[in-house]
């Protein structure tokens, strides 16, 4: 204001963006400034220094070199001695100052992120709103405590899922019962009036089921900004989540949570009455899933998914068979196998007396993620090399050679994955949970409750080859 008075300029307006980063130009005050410039309301813009215009060097330079000249706007940055009336477009000094301003924003961003990450690793909750099922402790804003009204819904979601309900069905059920979705519940809790309960979506259910926060391990960093310049949020890979263990009271026990994680990759349907073995069936030859589909007569039959997609190309074989007969036979065989090979005393010993440490469990969890990612990468390679064959960028001989190598790599990784999962599941039984081991083992032996939860506790997957031979991959070491 003193500068304006000293130079006898006519003051028109002041444009303010308080508390908004200069790395973005999506600022209300700045937008209003630009509109006034376009409409000829102002012909001179004055700031304290260049950084007040912006801390994004490319955008700032574009306004200086292109926008302001186009609309005959004179720009003055007092402390930086910048005046577009007396400078050449694109002069080096102004460009360097812009780069320094951007670097300052980058350095501040790094320091803030580092400080926040350290606090998260130390178990401090730094989110603005507590995860669904929790609320902030009134005496310590960095700590979570159970919010019982929503915790009941979280428990119900897990219970429905491990007992065979699909994610889609759970979402439909909660929506039909007019249970407020998390965002609506937050507004209701803030005292805002709302008549809309909202529709539960499968992504919300999936994120709840996949969140270790519900077993008492504070999980943060599941989303982050693309960069210090951008406000866009992207999802973070699971291996980069920040997890601090045993920071608050759990809503879900470890056993239920681990079963849910195992079932998540197998939850492929939309019906409430999920088929018992859906998601557990795999083709022995190609490694892809075997689908379970209802025909016109209302009966379910099975086919290799890879064959169905590429039947005209002659890839893999149908593996067709009646599902219901197959399920009956599998259940009968599982019951016999349990009776023959599952030693009750041995399993109790594994469950109660394992000396494996928490560090080993943590290592196995990380290793499982890595191996699964590797397998998925190999599968993507299979699809890519197949496309190359279709596009005739490689010969049939090259395709067969590369395809065979990739399949061998997948089998090798799967063998390693099986060994990891066997050890992991035995160690998990060592975790202190409120379960009656005798009751669990009796269920295995008698198979009185053929639920998806029980199936997931017992086996990892079932492979069927082209000759209809069946290979059951068990989780329990003594059966394996």
Beta strands, then each sheet from edge to edge (+ up, - down):
strand 1: 44-47
strand 2: 74-77
strand 3: 82-83
strand 4: 134-137
strand 5: 140-146
strand 6: 218-220
strand 7: 223-225
strand 8: 233-235
strand 9: 242-244
strand 10: 281-283
strand 11: 290-294
strand 12: 300-304
strand 13: 321-322
strand 14: 459-464
strand 15: 470-474
sheet 1: 1+ 2+ 3-
sheet 2: 4+ 5-
sheet 3: 6+ 9-
sheet 4: 7+ 8-
sheet 5: 10+ 14+ 15-
sheet 6: 11+ 12- 13+
end
